Amino acid sequence: MIDLHTHTFLSDGLLCPAELVQRAKKNGYKVLGITDHIDSTKLDWVIPSLVKFCEEINKAERSIKVIPGAELTHLPVSLIKSYVRKVREKGAKLVIVHGETLLEPVPPGTNRAALEADVDILAHPGLIKEEEVKIAAEKGIYLEISARKGHCLANGRVAFLARKYGAKLIIGSDAHAPEDLLTLSEAEKILLGAGLSEEEVKKTFQDSEKLVKRLLL
């Protein structure tokens, strides 16, 4: 199981990073991305803390790989590109932007700004436009199929447009609490429920593995 979208109490999650890792291991995770919400108030301390934690845990653990990341959330559109650069400079290996969704009032234009900034994953981008999906496909940016309540309401649209234009998909739990973490079986069911075929589900998992390899280079 690969899950590159989770949160700890360094933002709005319930668990410390160490407990998140142990609970993910119990669910059969092989790769875990920790992507706490980031804006200017947290940039200078959350990411370095996660980087240090991941370095230590990856030396101690053999059955799971933990990747330090960031989810840029609710930023003004004009700041997204500069913040993608800043979080990478601080050591984030994985950069997600909180996409335009049915659930929260993310600034219009966020999806396009994130794609133009070359993020790794655009999270739960339910209100994404067709021309934006084309950009994601051209740049190899992953669009998330979300397991999160509310955000998942537009999974079908994301899956349909990704198929139409050849964009890569990835499933993310967006876990904030222990019960949000997925099993592989649950992930498969969510992808099938979004309208993917069994072959497309298999390809989604394969593409996820390719992304992890790219992030860990």
C-alpha positions in Angstrom: 0.0 0.0 0.0 1.3 3.4 -1.0 -0.3 6.5 0.5 1.3 9.9 -0.1 -1.3 12.1 1.6 -1.5 12.0 5.4 -1.4 14.5 8.3 -0.1 14.5 11.8 -0.6 16.8 14.8 2.0 19.1 13.2 -1.0 20.4 11.4 -4.6 19.2 11.9 -4.0 15.4 12.3 -4.5 13.5 15.6 -1.3 11.4 15.7 2.3 12.2 16.2 4.4 11.1 13.2 5.8 8.0 15.0 2.4 6.7 15.8 1.1 7.4 12.3 4.0 5.3 10.9 3.2 2.4 13.3 -0.5 2.4 12.5 0.3 2.6 8.8 2.6 -0.4 9.1 -0.2 -2.3 10.8 -2.4 -1.6 7.7 0.2 -3.0 5.4 1.7 0.2 4.1 5.0 0.0 2.3 5.3 3.7 1.6 3.9 6.6 3.6 4.0 10.3 2.7 3.5 12.8 5.5 2.2 16.0 4.0 1.1 18.3 6.8 -0.6 21.6 5.8 1.8 24.4 5.2 1.6 28.2 5.0 4.0 30.9 6.1 3.3 30.2 9.8 4.7 26.6 9.6 7.2 26.7 6.7 10.3 27.1 8.8 9.8 24.5 11.4 7.3 21.8 10.3 9.2 20.7 7.2 12.7 20.5 8.8 11.1 18.5 11.7 9.5 16.1 9.3 12.7 15.7 7.3 14.7 14.9 10.4 12.0 12.5 11.6 11.9 10.6 8.3 15.7 10.3 8.1 15.7 8.7 11.6 12.7 6.4 11.0 14.0 5.2 7.6 17.2 4.1 9.3 15.4 2.3 12.0 12.5 0.7 9.9 12.9 -1.9 7.2 9.3 -2.6 6.3 8.1 0.9 5.5 9.6 4.0 3.8 8.4 7.4 5.0 8.7 10.4 2.8 8.6 14.0 4.1 6.3 16.3 2.2 3.9 19.2 2.4 0.4 20.1 1.4 0.1 23.8 0.5 -3.4 24.7 1.6 -5.7 27.7 0.9 -2.8 29.9 -0.2 -3.5 32.9 -2.5 -3.0 31.7 -6.0 -0.2 34.2 -6.6 1.9 32.6 -3.8 1.6 29.0 -4.9 4.6 28.9 -7.2 6.9 30.5 -4.7 5.8 28.2 -1.9 6.3 25.1 -4.0 9.9 26.3 -4.4 10.3 27.2 -0.7 9.1 23.9 0.6 11.4 22.0 -1.7 14.3 24.1 -0.5 13.4 23.2 3.1 13.7 19.5 2.2 10.2 18.4 1.2 10.6 15.5 -1.2 6.8 15.5 -2.0 4.7 18.5 -2.7 0.9 18.5 -2.8 -1.4 21.3 -3.3 -4.9 21.3 -1.8 -7.0 21.3 -5.0 -10.3 23.1 -5.7 -12.9 20.8 -4.1 -16.6 20.7 -3.4 -15.9 20.7 0.3 -13.8 23.8 1.0 -13.5 27.4 -0.4 -10.1 27.1 -2.0 -9.3 30.2 -4.1 -10.4 29.8 -7.7 -7.4 29.2 -9.9 -5.6 27.0 -7.4 -5.7 23.9 -9.6 -4.1 25.6 -12.5 -1.5 27.5 -10.4 -0.5 24.2 -8.8 0.0 22.5 -12.2 2.0 25.4 -13.5 4.2 25.2 -10.4 5.0 21.5 -11.2 3.7 20.0 -8.0 3.8 16.2 -7.6 0.2 15.7 -6.7 -2.9 17.8 -7.0 -5.1 16.6 -4.2 -8.8 16.0 -4.6 -9.2 18.4 -7.5 -12.9 17.8 -8.0 -13.6 21.2 -9.7 -10.8 20.7 -12.2 -11.3 21.9 -15.8 -10.7 19.8 -18.8 -7.8 22.0 -20.0 -6.2 21.6 -16.6 -6.4 17.9 -16.8 -4.6 18.2 -20.2 -1.8 20.1 -18.4 -1.5 17.4 -15.7 -1.2 14.8 -18.4 1.4 16.7 -20.3 3.5 17.3 -17.2 3.0 14.0 -15.5 1.4 15.5 -12.5 -0.8 13.1 -10.5 -4.4 13.7 -9.8 -5.7 12.3 -6.6 -8.7 10.0 -6.1 -9.6 10.8 -2.6 -10.8 8.6 0.2 -11.7 11.7 2.3 -15.3 12.3 3.2 -16.6 15.2 1.1 -13.6 15.4 -1.2 -14.5 12.0 -2.6 -17.8 13.3 -4.0 -16.2 14.3 -7.3 -13.9 11.2 -7.7 -15.9 10.1 -10.7 -15.3 13.3 -12.6 -11.6 13.2 -11.8 -11.4 9.6 -13.0 -13.4 10.3 -16.1 -11.3 13.2 -17.2 -8.0 11.5 -16.4 -9.0 8.6 -18.6 -10.1 11.0 -21.4 -6.8 12.9 -21.5 -4.3 10.3 -20.2 -3.5 11.9 -16.8 -2.0 9.8 -14.1 -4.1 9.0 -11.0 -3.1 8.2 -7.4 -5.2 7.3 -4.4 -4.7 9.2 -1.2 -6.3 8.7 2.2 -5.9 12.3 3.3 -5.7 10.7 6.7 -6.2 12.9 9.8 -7.1 10.1 12.3 -6.2 6.4 12.7 -9.4 5.2 11.2 -8.7 7.2 8.0 -5.8 5.0 7.0 -6.6 2.5 4.2 -5.9 -1.1 3.5 -5.1 -2.2 0.0 -8.5 -3.8 -0.3 -10.2 -0.5 0.7 -8.1 1.4 -1.8 -9.0 -0.9 -4.6 -12.7 -0.6 -3.8 -12.5 3.2 -3.8 -10.8 3.3 -7.2 -13.4 0.9 -8.6 -16.1 3.0 -7.1 -14.7 6.0 -8.9 -15.3 4.2 -12.2 -12.0 2.7 -12.9 -11.7 -0.8 -14.4 -9.7 -3.5 -12.8 -6.9 -2.9 -15.3 -7.0 0.9 -14.6 -6.8 0.2 -10.8 -3.7 -2.0 -11.4 -2.2 0.8 -13.5 -2.9 3.4 -10.8 -0.9 1.3 -8.3 1.9 0.8 -10.8 2.0 4.5 -11.5 2.1 5.2 -7.8 5.2 3.0 -7.5 6.8 5.0 -10.4 6.2 8.2 -8.5 7.8 6.9 -5.3 10.9 5.9 -7.3 11.1 9.4 -8.7 10.7 11.0 -5.3 13.4 8.9 -3.8 16.0 9.5 -6.4 
